[in-house]
Amino acid sequence: MDSKLYKDLKHRQVEDFRPKGYGLLVLDLLGAGWTSEPEDADVFRSVLLARDIVDLLDAESLDGSRRGSAPLSRLANVYSERFNAFVWLSKAYIPPAPQPGHPDKTLAALKEKTSGLGYWKFFMKDGVHGEIGQNIDSFLQLIYPTSPELWALLAGGGDTSQNWTAEKRAPGIPGWLTRKDCYHIRAGLLNGGVKSLLNYYRVTAQSLNVQDSQTKHDRLCFLLVLARPRFFTSKPTLFVVTSQDMLSPPSIGVLLIEKYIAHAKIEKLDVGHWIQLEATEKLNSLLVNWIESQGLRK
């Protein structure tokens, strides 16, 4: 699911790290909450999102970022010299896509590597953003489940996800999500809808990232092509595995990390996908200890 469909949920890390003296640049996602909401999926290519981040770092005279697995992966490929270290949470490093594919074939290939991605087809439907908006409370209670096992419904094929929202199922909110958090998530989505956010899925399903691994029409794409023989980073890396994540199986993430970033430290927490919410204290402590163990705190 990556950290796409949320607003203002990084506050638990901000509130812990800021008093410790860490400088923080907290970025919101393109299309989320009150940021720009482009409808063109091409704008959501990973290398372009990575360039956005670097532009912000330049504007603020800072280094460092966390903004989703794919953009972070392209930062590691193209702008590795700008960073001291990298951390992936739940979803691991994603290597650049070498070949284009038909959307159905792309989804089928992804499904083979996970426990299922039935919800992707639901997200690809024309007009689905309106359907989600009309059933926003039910949708949020599926995205933020009371039990990780509920995500088996998202992983399942057919119309499982659509039926959930259409039937307005509402089992409640999980104990790790406060009502204030729910308010921010709901308000952020309703403010701009989810139409723009769904492009994070379309850009993969339509293989739009592939062009940046093949063409040399600008410096950014050229750098990514040059990086092809070394789709990894030598910088200190931490990967925090979430053992109950039904949509990002830990075994797949570990295989990717071991293949491309063999020196990475791998830690595991027994929670679902929303690690920053489900295990706030454990995650924050783990991050601080790792950062300090690498001598990265300034």
Secondary structure, 3 states (H helix, E strand, C coil): CCCCCCCCCCHHHHHHHHHHCCCCCCCCCCCCCCCCCCCCHHHHCHHHHHHHHHHHHHHHCCCCCCCCHHHHHHHHHHCHHHCCCEEEECCCCCCCCCCCCCHHHHHHHHHHHCCCCHHHHHHHCCCHHHHHHHCHHHHHHHHCCCCHHHHHHHHCCCCHHHHHHHCCCCCCCCCCCCHHHHHHHHHHHHHHCCCCCCHHHHHHHCCCCCHHHHCCCCHHHHHHHHCHHHCCCCCCEEEEEECCCCCCCHHHHHHHHHHHCCCCEEEEECCCCCHHHHCHHHHHHHHHHHHHHCCCCC
